[in-house]
């Protein structure tokens, strides 16, 4: 049990270093320094790096080194297109399967995210932004959909931390959650899907993409 807890603590520490851009894209993970800082062996660090590799945040080069992954414009665009399609389905299904009490939970998550953004806490605003979208997916009752979205959201958080530099832009972005929730609570599927799609299209700058133009 202790080794499992230690492994999780090491994983969280390295993940937070990456998400806070203490180690940036293309930079080597300082395994020895982290081991000394945390007072642990290399074993839990390597286990954490393996998990982060599976999540797509770290590239592993066995017997050499590990580095933070890089995301080029094409990768970010593809993540955006994928999220738009999956988030649309999540919104449709949460309206179909969700209860009014569950909609309140989504609203609480949206409000917490907005409060974090207002306070200038970028790290937690981004964390709660992911939590908002994942909560919708979870409450859609489609476990496959949730697993897929959950699998890409660490990449999403890293992209937001790296490229969304201005606090006012982040605040404006997460404020759009509120009208999405209101539409979900009214079970207005057309409006909720339209707002959710617009929310992500603007964030990823996909307004002029041919696929988006066909569906807007």
N, C-alpha and C positions, 0 to 999 in steps of 0.2 A: 504493500500500500504506500509506504514512504517513498519508494522509488518511482511509483506512478505519479505521486504528487510532485516530486522533484522534477520529473520529466515535464509535467504540465507547466510548472513555474518557469523552467528554462525556455520552453517553447513560447510562453507568453512574453517573456523578457525579450527574446530575439525578435518576435513578431512586432512588438512595440517599437523596438529600435528601427526596424525597417519602415513601419508605418509613420514614425516620426521623422523619417529621412535622416536618422543618425548614420545609417548606412544607405547610400543611394544606389540607383541603378548601375550595374556594372562593377560595383565595388566588392572586394572580397570580404567575407564574413570573418572578423578577427576572433577565431575560435579560441586561441590561447588566452587572449585578453579577457574574453567573456568568461572562460573557465576560471581564471584568477579572480575576476570581479565577483563571481557568484560562489566561489569556493567549491566547485564541482569538478568531476572528471570530464573527459571528452565524450564519454558514452552518452549522457543525456543531451549533450549539445548535438551530437551526430544524429540522435533520434529526432530532435527538434528540426534539424535541417532536412531530414528525410521527409517529415510531414510538410514542411514549408515547400519542399520541392514538389510534392504531390499536389499542393495547392496552387502551384505555378508562380510562387513568389521568389523562389531560389533555384539557381542552376547548380547542380552538383557535378564536380569533376573528380571522380574517385581517386583516392591516394594523392590528390593534388590540392584542391581548394573548393570552396563554395562561394558563389557570388549572388548578389541581388539581381533578379531578372530585370530585363529592360522591356518596355512596351513601346513599339513604334506606332505610327499613326494608323497603319492598317489593322494592327491588333486591337487598338482602342476602338476603332470604327466597328470592327466585327463584334466586339463585346457589346457595344452600344446597340447594334442591330439585333443581336440575340436577346438582350435585355428587353428591348421594346416589345418583341413578339411574346416573350415569356411573361412579362409584367402585364401585358394586355390580357393574356389568358388568366393570370392570377386574379386580376380585378373582376373579370367576368365570372369566374368560379366562386370568388368570395361572396359576391352578390347573390349567387345561386345557393350557396351552401352555408354561408355565415349567419350567425344569430345577431340580434341587436346588441346583446351583451358583448359579443366578440368585436363588434364594430366600435364599441366604447374603448376596448383595449387598443385598437388601431389608432383611435383618436388620441389616447393618452401618450402613445409612442410618438406620434407626430408632434404633440405639444412639447414633450421633453426635448425632442430634436431641435425644435424652434428655439426653446429657451437656451440650449447649449450654444446655438449659433448667435443668438442675441448677446450672450455673455462673452463671445469671442473665443470660446473653447472649441477650436477647430477639430481637435482629435476626437472629442466626444460627440460633436455635432455630426461628424462623418460616421462615427460608430452607430449613432442612433438613426442616421439616415438609412444605413444598411438594415438596421433592425426594423425600421418602418416597412420597407419593401419586403423583407423576409416574413414579417408578421402577416402581411396580406397573403403571401404565398402559403404560409403554414395554415392559416385559417380557411384557405380555399379547399382544404381537405384532399388536395391532390399531392400525395407524398412524393411521387416522381418529380413533379414540377418543383416542389420545395427543395428536394435534394439537388436538382440541377442548379437552381438559383443559389442555393447555399454554397455550392461548389465554386462559384465564380465571384462571390462577394468580397473575399479578401483582395482579389485583384482590383475590384471596383474601389475598395477603400484606399488602396495604394495609389491608384490613378487620381482619385479625388485629392488626397493629401499632396501629391506631387504637382498636379496641374491647376488646381483651384486655389490660386494664391490669395485672392482678395476676400476679406471677411464679408463685405457687402454683397459680393456675388454669391457666396455660400448661403448667406441669410436669405437672399431672394430665391435661391434654388429650393431650400427646404421649406420656405413659406408656402410653396405650391402644394405641399402635402395637405394643407388644411382644406382647400376646395375639393381635392380628390376624396378626402374622408367624408365631407359633407354630401358629395354625390353618391358615395357608397352607402351612407346611412339612409339616403332617400331611395336607395336601390334603383338609381337612374343609371343604367348600364351604359347607355350611349354617352352621356356626359362624363361619367367616371373614366371610361376607356379613353375618350378624347383628351381629357386633362392629363391622365397618366402618360399617354403617348407624347403629348406636347411637352410635358415635364422632362422626359428623357431625350427627346429629339433636340431640344434646346441645349441641354447639358452636353451632349456629344457633338453638337454642331452638325447635325445630319439633315438640316432643312432642305438642302439641295441634292440629297442623295436620290438617285433614280428610283430605288425601291420605296423610299419614304414618300416621294411625290405621287406614286401610284396609289398610295393608301390613305393619303391625307384628304 
